[in-house]
């Protein structure tokens, strides 16, 4: 780590550890000067707040808000994992969830773990506050059975880690997080900041929380993904998001270099302003994207339902249509199990949607066929 880039930082301090390397310890939150925002920043924050308000209104238009939750959570999982270098696509995830096949690629397993960690965390927040305990539980779910499973899943590190180009040594690292004693102290301060009742706007507090977690880097692997999961958990716990339909990792992945540079810039130069503007701008942009995608999904569902009504199809076909909006890929066993209908009824329902052009068989197999609602998938992939 080039210590000259950190030695004058107003947001933390350098320490020399017992093994003679330098590490950066971020100061406790919140930083000073949060009340001195520019007119530009206030405008961005207002835009983001309006965007979240629109998403809340969108939820009220939907009979079952989970219609958007399932695909949006998977979108977040794909994009957050892609930041770390995975190559799995949204269609890969939907396909393997529908087929029940064992994924051939480790990348798919990692994204599926992210989905499980997200769902687990949202469920646990009903009985446990956002805390270090929950952070460890989330990490365990994220790392089970995938690359990094030997990096002590569910446990904070007991050895030094560092951030830098692949294969770099500690001496060549771009950033060295706190050593163990300082890490433990910083984590305690981080948790207190989460629970402290103060007047900081939720989006600003969330951005501060995310930076601090990444600066502490408490796990040997998986810190970035856990940190991005925490964004959703924090906003959900605070009631700022009624449902997890803001996939902010899509913005981070699109501007990945800026994401990393601005996080580092806070540590090196104390540039909170640039990081906060970036984060809030991401919320504003992704709120618009989520809203536009949501309306496209609702319009498509309405179009399909009207088509089925004109055809006077039986009830199971309508139920199958609704099922597609949770996962646009289906299999006959999956339809039969999910809708609790017989195999012949499931087969007839799928064939009816194929005939109407809503579903298409994509596997090319005689057995274990997989069907896809391609028009819906395209909306989800593009949004």
N, C-alpha and C positions, 0 to 999 in steps of 0.2 A: 504494500500500500504506500502510495506517495504521500508521506505525512505532511509535506508542505501544503497540500491541497485541503487539509483538514485542520491545521494547527491554529488558524484564526477563526474557526467556525463559531458563530454565535449560538448554535443550537446543540452543542455538545462538547465533549472534551476527549482528548487523546490520553490513553493510559499505556504505560509500558508494563507488560505482564511478566510473570515470573520466568517465562521461557524466552524473554527478550524480544518479543515482537510488539508492535503497536496495534491497538484496537480503539475503535471509536465508541463512545458511550453517549447516546442521546440524552439531552436534558429532559426532566419530567415535563409532561404537558399540563396546561396549555402554554404556548409561547406568549411572550409579551407582545403587545401591539395589535392584537386582533381587532381592536375597535377602530383601526385607522385604515379603512378600506377605501379604495378609489371609487369614483363614480362608475367606471367601467366594470369593476368587480361587483358592485351592488346590482348593476343591471343584469349581469350574468346570473347572479344568485336569484334574482327575481324571476328570470326566465326559467331557471331550473325548478323553482318552487311551483311556478305555473304548470310546468310539464308534469310534475308529480301529481298536481291537482287534476289534470286532464286524465291521467292514468286511473286515478281513483274514480272519476266519473265513468270511465270506460268499464270498470268493474261492475258498476251498477246497471249497465246496459246488458250485461251477460247473465242469463239465468243461472249458469254454473261457471263462476270465475275460474275454476280449475281447467276449463277448456283452454285457457291461455297459459296457465301455470306449467302444465306438463311440457309442452314444446319450448316454452321460454326458458325453463330450468335447463333443458338439454342444450339449448343454444348457448347459454352462459357456460355450461360445462365444457362444450367444445371449444369456445373461444378462449376461456381461461387456461385450458390445457394447451391450446395452440401457442400461447405466449411462451410456454415452457418447451416448445419444440415438437409436440405431438402432431401427427398428420391425420388423425381421424376426422371424418366429416360428420355432419349432422345426419346424413342418410345412413352412414355406417352405424351410428348409435341406434337409430330407430329400427334398422334392419335386424340387428342382433337382439334387441329387446323383443321384437316380434317373433323371430325365428327360434329363440331359445337355444340357438347354436352356441358353442363355445367360440369366442372371438379368436381369429387366427393371429391377430396382431396385438402386441402389448399396448399400443396406443389406445385401442378401443377399450381395453380393460381399465386403463387409467381414467378415461372419460366416464365410463360407467360407474367407477368408484366415486368420481366427483358428484355424479347425480345422487348416488346413495348417501354421500356425506351431506349434501344439501338437504335432502329430504329428512335425514336423521336429525340434523341441526334444527330445522324448522319445527320438527316434532318435539324435540327436547326443550326448546324455548318456552313451551307451554308449562313446563314444570321446573325449569332451571334457568337462572339468569345468564346472560352472556358473561362468561368468566373463564379463568385459566383452566378450570376443570373441564368446561365444555370445549375449549380450544383443544385440549389433549384428546378428548373423545372424538372430535371431528378429524383430527390428524390420524388417529387409529383407523377410522373408517376409510379415509382417503388412501392410505398406504397399504392396506391389507391385500396381499397376494399380487402385488405389482412391483415394478422396478422401484427400489428404495425400501422394500419391505424389511430389509436387514438394517435399515437406518433407524432402529428403535422407534417404530410407530407408536404414537400415543405418549411418548416421553420427551421432555425437554432435553436438549443435548447436554452431555457431560464432558464434551471435548470441543475444541475450537473448530469453527467452520469459517469459510470465507467466500467471497463473491468475485468472479473474474472469468476470463476466457476459458474454454474447455481445456483441462489439463494443466492449468496454471498452478503454481505453488503459492504458499502463504506469502512468500516474499514478493511475488509478482501480482498479488491480488489487487483488484480495483477497490475493494472495500472489505474491511475486517470488522465484524460485529463485536459486541462486548464479550469479554471473557466471562467465565461461568459465574463468579461472585457478582460481578456487575450486571450480568444478564438477569440473574434472579431478582436483584433489586429493581432493575428497570421493568421487569414483568409485573412486579408488585405495584409499582407506580402506574403502569399502564392500566391495570385492572381497576385501581382506585379512580383513575380518570374516567373510565367507562361509567362508573356508578355515581360519580360526583354529580350532584344536581347544580347545574350552572346555566348561564344564559346564552351559551354558545349555540348558534343555529345548528340543527341536526346535521345538515349536509357538511358544514365546516368541521364539526366535531368528528364526523365519519372520515373525512379526508385526513384529519390529524391522526386519528386512530390507526388508519391504514398505513400511513408513513411510519409511525412509531413501531408498529409490529414488524414491518419489513426491515427497519433499522436494527431492531433487536435480533431478528432472525433466530428464533429460539429452537428450531429443529434442524437436524442434519440434512433433511431434504423435505420438499413440499411447502416451504414457507410462502412462496408466491401464491400458490393455489389456496392455502388456508387463509392468507391475508385477504384475498378477493372474496372468499366465502364470507368472511367476517363483515364485509361491506353490506351484503344482503341481510345477514343476521342482525346487524346493528339497526339498520333502517326498518326492518320488520319488527324487531323488539320494541323500538320507540314508537311504533304505530305510524311511521312516516310512509311505509309501504304496507298496504293491507294484504297484498299478495306479492310473491316474488316474481314480478313481471318486468323488472328493469335489469336488462343484461348488460351491465357496464363493461364487462370484459371485452365486448365487441369493440368498444371505443378504444380501450387500452391496447388491444391487439392491432387495431388499425393504425394507431400512432405509438407503436411499441417502443421505438427508440426514444421518443419524447417522454414516455412513461418512465423508463429507466433513468434517463438523464435528469429529469426533474426530481425524482426521489433522491438521487445522489446529490443534486444541487442543494437540497435542503440541508443535508449533512455537511457538505463542503462550505457552502456560502450562506446558509440560513435563508435561502430564497423561498420562503413560504408563499409569497404572493404568486409566483409563477406556478407552483404546485397546486395551490388552491384554485386558481383560475382554470387550470387544465382539468382538474377533477370536477369542478362545478360545470364547466363547459361540457364535459362528458355526460353528466347527468341530464343536462338540457337537451343535448343531441339525441341521446338514447331514449329519452322520454318520448321525443317526437317519432323516432323509429318504431318504438314499441306500440305507440298509439296507431300509427299508420298501418303497421302489420296487423294489429288487432282488428281494425276496421275491415281490412281485406279478408281476414279469416271469417269474420262475422258475415260479410257480404257473400262469401263463397258458401258458407253454411246455409244461408237463406236461399241462395240460388238452388242448391242441391235439394233442400227440403221442398221447395216449390216444384221441382222436377219430379220428386217422388210422389208428391200429392197428386200431380196430374196423372201419374201412372197408377195411382191407387194401390201401392205396394203394401204388403202386410207389415205389421208392427216390427218384427225382427229386422227388417231392412232399414227402418228408421233408426233402430237401436244401433245397428252396425254403422250407419252414417255418423252418429254421434261418437262412436268409438274411434273412428278415424281421426277425429280432431284431437285426440290424445296421442295417437301415434298413427301416421298415415300409412304405415306398413302393417299388414295383418296376415295371419296364417289361419287355416281352417280350425286346427286345434285351439288356437288362441281365441278365435271368435266363439267357438263352442263353449270354452271355459269361462270367458269373460261375461258373455251374455247369458250363460246358463241355459243354453238351448241344445237340442240334439244335433248330432253331426249332419244328418240330411238337411235340417233347417239352416244350419250354418252354411252348408255348401250352396243351397238354393239362394240364400241371401247374398253371398259373395258373387255368385254367378249373375244375379240380377244387377248388381252394381257394375260388374264388368260389361254387361250388355248395354247399360246406360252410359258407359264411357267414364264413369267415376273412378273405377278401379281398373288396374292393368296387371296381368301376371308378369312378373319380372325375373323369376328364377330359371325358367326354361326347363323345369324338372317335371316328371310325372308324379312324383311323391314329394311331400314336404314343400309344396308350392308356397311362394310368397307373393302377395299382391300389394300394390302401391297406389295411393291416390296422388298421382304425380302433380296435378295442379296445386293441391294443397302443399305438397312438399316444396315446390318451387317458391311459393309465397314465404314459407318458413326459412328456406335457405337464403333467399334474397333479402329478407328483412333484417 
